[in-house]
């Protein structure tokens, strides 16, 4: 079974790395586990019998067929579906679960956004990312990696890179270093309404990184007097995540969901 470029597949092949990943996941003592992009089952094989509540989801029909043939007693736990499209409330009776996987690199940022939109169900995530993406997720204000994904993630999670993994541990080997990342949900949560308004604001604020907040926000704020404060001389990359929460309250009437930038 060859990896498919269209699915961003890079299969883990080194047992030491696979064991280390599985150990990190099981160290969290999860009651329920959802694995995204199981591939040939390298991680799956070590998780299947560690909990009564395990589901693996893969968009690739051929890969799911392969896993069904190799794990015939677990067919109901290996599902063909697009994680980005499924309603997570249909799994585990809407109870919380650990999200994990060797995530397809071409949709890894979308997986993070999906997690952020379903934070009530996902208290913990452990996943494989391109190192550059992992750095962006964890970036701090003022750094070159700080951006939309950094702000949104920090509003709901905190975490760290557990270890890096070289290309030769995969087949086919990616052209980049990979990082295995852990995220824990913050103890203090923000409402979905506030998060969604902040998401809208952050996307607009970062629309043109080199422009000031004033220049980016004037596309949605019709009253120029609101933007006269020196605060708006800053660029989006210099604001703390908490600054965005405060700013949402100030300009809430202008944050219509239809303005979200893709």
N, C-alpha and C positions, 0 to 999 in steps of 0.2 A: 504494500500500500504506500504509494508515493504522496508526499506532501503537495498540496495545491496552493499555488501562489495566490490565487483569487481569494482564498480564505485566510491568507496570512499565516499559514501553518509552518511551524518549526518544531519538530518533535524532540523531546528530551530523550537522550540515549545513555547518559552516564548515570549508573546506579547510585554513586555517592551523592550526586546532586539531587536525584529523585528522592532518595532516603532523607536527605536534609530538608527538602521541601515538605514531604509528608510529615516529618517529625515536628516541623514548625507549625503546621496546621493542627495536628493532633494535640500539641502542647496547649492549645486554647480550650481543650476539652469541650468541643462543640457537640450539642445534642443533634443538630441538623446541619447538613453540609450540602451546598450546591456548587458543583464544579462546572466552569464554563470552558468549552473547547478541550475536551478530554483527549482528543487525538487518538492515538493507539492504546491509550489506557495506562500510560506509565505511572501517573499519579493515582488514577482511578483505582488501580489494582491494590493500592495500599490503603485506600479509604473505604472501599465498599463494605468490608466486614467490621469496621471500627465503630459504626453507628447503625441503628435501625432506620435512620432517616437520612438517606443519601440520594441525591439526584445529580446526574450529569447531563448537560445540555450541549448539543452540537448542531450547527446549521447544516453540516455536510452529511447528506444522505448516505454516501458511501462509507464514511467513517462510522456512522451509527450502525450500519449493517455489519461492519467489521467487528465492532464491539459486541453486538448482539450474538454474533457467531462465537466469539471468544468468551463471553460471559452469559451463556444461555439462561442461567438461573436468575439473572439480574436485568432481564430485558425491560421490565417495567420501570427500572430506575435510570435507564439510559434513553433519553428523549431527543428526537429530532425536532429542533425548533430554533428560531432566531431569538437569542436572548434579548436583543434590543427591542423586539416586537411583543414578547409575551407579557402577560399580566402576572406579576409575581405573586399576587394574592391567591392565585389558584394552587399554589404549592404549600405544603406543610401546614394546611389549615390556617394560613395567614400568620403563623408563628414565626419568630425570629430565627434566622439561620446564618451560618458563616458562608461567605462567598469566597471562592478561591478558583485558581486555575493558572495555566500557562496561557495567558490571554492572547488571542490573535492581535498582533501588533497594529494591524490596519484599522482596528475598531477599539483599541484600548481606551482612548479618551472617552468614547461614547459609552463604554462599559462603566467608567467612573461616573459619568453624568447620570446614567441609569441608577447606579447605586445611591447617588446623592438625592435623587428623586424618590427613593424608596428606603430612606434611612431608618424608618421605624421597624422595618423587617431585617435590616442588615447591620448588626452592631459591630461586626468584624469582617475585614476583607484581607486576604493574603493573595497576592497575585504577581505574575511575571510581567514586566514591562521592559521596553527599551530603556536603557539607563537615562537617556535624555528626557524621556517622558516621566520617569520616576522623579527626576530632579525637578521637573516643572510642577508636578503634583505637590511636592514638599517645599517649594521655593518660598523664600521670605521676601517681604517688601524691600524694594530697592535693588534687588538682584536682577540679572539679565534674564533669568528663567521665570521670574514672577509674572504671572498672567492670570487669565480667566480661571483656568483649572485650579491654580494655586489658591486663589481667593475663595472660590466656592467650596473646595475640599476642606480648607481650614475652618470654615464656618460650621462644619458638621463632623469633622474627623481630625484626628491627630495621628501621626505615625512616624515610621522610619524605614530606611532600607536595611534589610536584614543581612543581605550579602549580594555580591555581584557574580555573574556567571558569564564565562567566556563563550565565544561562538562555537568552539569545537565540542561543546556539550550538547549540541543540537544537530539534527539532520532534517533538512539541509542547514548548514551553519548560516546564521544571519550575518549581516555585515557590521553589526554593532554589538557592543557589550550590553548585556541584559542585567536587570536588577530585580530581586525578589523583595517585595514591599509589603509591609503590614500597616493597616489602618484600623484604629479603634474609634468608635463613635464617641463624640464629646459627651461628658456627663450633663452639661447644660445645653439643652436643645433650643432651636429657634423654630417658630411655626412654619408650616409649608407656605403660607401666604407671604410671610416676610422673606423667606428664602427665594421664592419665585420672583418677587419684586426686586430683590437684590441681584438675582441672576440677570434680569433684564438690564438693570443699571450697569453691572460690571461689563456686560457684553458691549454696551454702548460706550462706556468709559475707555475700554481697550480697543475700540474700533480702529483708531489710528494711534499707535503707541507714542509717536513723536509729538502728537498734539497735546495741548493742555486739556484739562477737564472742561474748561470753559468752551473750547472749540468743539469738543466732541458732544457735549451736552446741549449746546445751542440748537442741535438738530431736533431736539424734542421739547426744549423749554422756550416757550414763546415770549416770556417776560424777561427781558435782558437784565432787569434790576436784580433778579435772583442770583445772577452769575457775577455780580460786581465784586463780591468779597474776594480777598486775596487767596482764600482757600482754593479757589478754582484756577489759580495760576499753576497748580501742581499737575503733574502727570499721573495717570492711573497707577503706574508701577510704584509710586511712592506712598500710596495710601495703605493703611492697615485694614485688614478685613472689617474690624469694628467701625472704621471710618465710613465704610460703605453702608453699614446698618444705620448709622446716624444720618447719612445723606439721604437714604431711602425715605426716612420720616420727613425730611425737609421738602422733597420734591415728589412725594407719593402721587399727587394728582396727575403727574405727567408720565407715570410709569404704566402705560397701557400695554398689556401682553402682546398686542399686535405689533409692537415696536421691537420685539426681540430680533436680534440680528443673528442670522445663521452663519 
